[in-house]
Amino acid sequence: MSKHNELGKEGEQAAANYLTDKGYKILEQNWRYKHKEIDLIAQNEELLVIAEIKTRSTEEWEHPEESITKSKIRFLVDATEAYILEHDIDLEVRFDVISVVPENRGWKIDHIEEAFYPPIN
């Protein structure tokens, strides 16, 4: 596995651990829909939380919300609808972005709740 892919997997696991520590229940990690995936699907009380994880080696990149394109949002919304139908879920949905950057021997995690909203068609 290439170094950046390894860092990404470690960052996703750090984000999952972070959410678990905050009381979220992780329902899925890397849930596949068509040829793409949702990084994390979690439940927090009566919310279904769809989390896009952005792992960076440094903080010198763009802010995590800025890296979520309109096409990425469309994909996440479509995939979320498929997940909800497949699992017969009746919860409100929130879309979060979690930025993960290695720091010392741990991780700096920035959790942005309601980072974006689905477009209204």
C-alpha positions as CSV (number, residue, x, y, z in Angstrom):
1,M,0.0,0.0,0.0
2,S,1.4,3.4,-0.9
3,K,2.3,5.8,1.9
4,H,-0.6,8.2,1.3
5,N,-3.1,5.4,1.2
6,E,-1.8,4.1,4.4
7,L,-2.0,7.5,6.0
8,G,-5.6,7.8,4.8
9,K,-6.6,4.5,6.3
10,E,-5.0,5.4,9.6
11,G,-6.7,8.8,9.5
12,E,-10.1,7.1,8.9
13,Q,-9.6,4.8,11.8
14,A,-8.6,7.8,14.0
15,A,-11.8,9.6,13.0
16,A,-13.8,6.5,13.8
17,N,-12.2,6.2,17.2
18,Y,-12.9,9.9,17.8
19,L,-16.6,9.5,17.0
20,T,-16.8,6.4,19.1
21,D,-15.3,8.3,22.0
22,K,-17.9,11.0,21.5
23,G,-20.7,8.4,21.9
24,Y,-21.4,7.8,18.2
25,K,-22.1,4.3,17.0
26,I,-20.2,3.4,13.9
27,L,-22.5,1.6,11.5
28,E,-20.2,1.3,8.5
29,Q,-16.7,2.2,7.4
30,N,-15.9,2.5,3.7
31,W,-19.4,1.6,2.6
32,R,-19.4,1.0,-1.1
33,Y,-21.9,2.5,-3.5
34,K,-21.3,1.9,-7.2
35,H,-17.6,2.6,-7.7
36,K,-17.1,5.0,-4.8
37,E,-17.5,4.9,-1.0
38,I,-18.8,6.7,2.0
39,D,-15.9,7.0,4.5
40,L,-18.0,6.6,7.7
41,I,-21.6,6.2,8.5
42,A,-22.5,6.6,12.2
43,Q,-25.5,7.1,14.4
44,N,-25.6,9.8,17.1
45,E,-28.9,9.6,19.0
46,E,-31.6,10.2,16.3
47,L,-29.2,11.3,13.6
48,L,-27.6,9.3,10.8
49,V,-24.2,11.0,10.3
50,I,-22.4,10.7,7.0
51,A,-18.8,11.7,7.5
52,E,-16.3,12.5,4.8
53,I,-12.8,12.0,6.2
54,K,-10.0,14.2,4.9
55,T,-6.6,13.0,6.1
56,R,-3.7,15.3,5.3
57,S,0.0,15.0,6.2
58,T,0.1,18.7,7.1
59,E,-2.3,21.6,7.6
60,E,-0.9,23.5,4.7
61,W,-3.7,22.2,2.4
62,E,-7.0,23.7,1.7
63,H,-9.6,23.7,4.5
64,P,-11.5,20.4,4.4
65,E,-14.9,21.8,3.5
66,E,-13.3,23.4,0.4
67,S,-12.3,20.0,-0.9
68,I,-15.9,18.8,-1.1
69,T,-16.9,19.4,-4.7
70,K,-20.5,19.6,-6.0
71,S,-20.1,16.2,-7.6
72,K,-18.8,14.7,-4.3
73,I,-21.9,16.2,-2.6
74,R,-24.2,14.7,-5.2
75,F,-22.5,11.3,-4.8
76,L,-22.8,11.4,-1.0
77,V,-26.5,12.3,-1.2
78,D,-27.2,9.5,-3.7
79,A,-25.2,7.0,-1.7
80,T,-26.9,8.0,1.5
81,E,-30.3,7.6,-0.1
82,A,-29.3,4.1,-1.2
83,Y,-28.0,3.2,2.2
84,I,-31.2,4.4,3.9
85,L,-33.4,2.4,1.5
86,E,-31.2,-0.7,1.8
87,H,-31.3,-0.6,5.6
88,D,-34.8,0.8,6.1
89,I,-33.5,3.7,8.2
90,D,-35.8,6.5,9.5
91,L,-33.5,9.0,10.9
92,E,-32.6,12.6,10.1
93,V,-29.3,12.9,8.2
94,R,-26.4,15.2,8.8
95,F,-23.3,15.5,6.6
96,D,-20.0,16.1,8.4
97,V,-16.4,16.6,7.4
98,I,-13.6,15.4,9.7
99,S,-10.1,16.7,9.1
100,V,-7.3,14.5,10.4
101,V,-3.7,15.5,10.6
102,P,-0.8,13.6,12.3
103,E,0.4,15.6,15.3
104,N,3.3,14.4,17.5
105,R,2.3,10.8,18.2
106,G,-1.4,11.3,17.8
107,W,-3.8,13.1,15.6
108,K,-5.2,16.6,15.3
109,I,-8.9,16.2,14.5
110,D,-11.3,18.9,13.4
111,H,-14.9,17.8,13.3
112,I,-17.1,20.0,11.2
113,E,-20.8,19.2,11.8
114,E,-23.3,20.1,9.1
115,A,-20.4,20.8,6.8
116,F,-22.8,20.9,3.8
117,Y,-26.4,20.4,3.0
118,P,-27.9,18.4,0.1
119,P,-28.8,20.5,-2.9
120,I,-32.5,21.1,-3.4
121,N,-33.6,19.9,-6.8
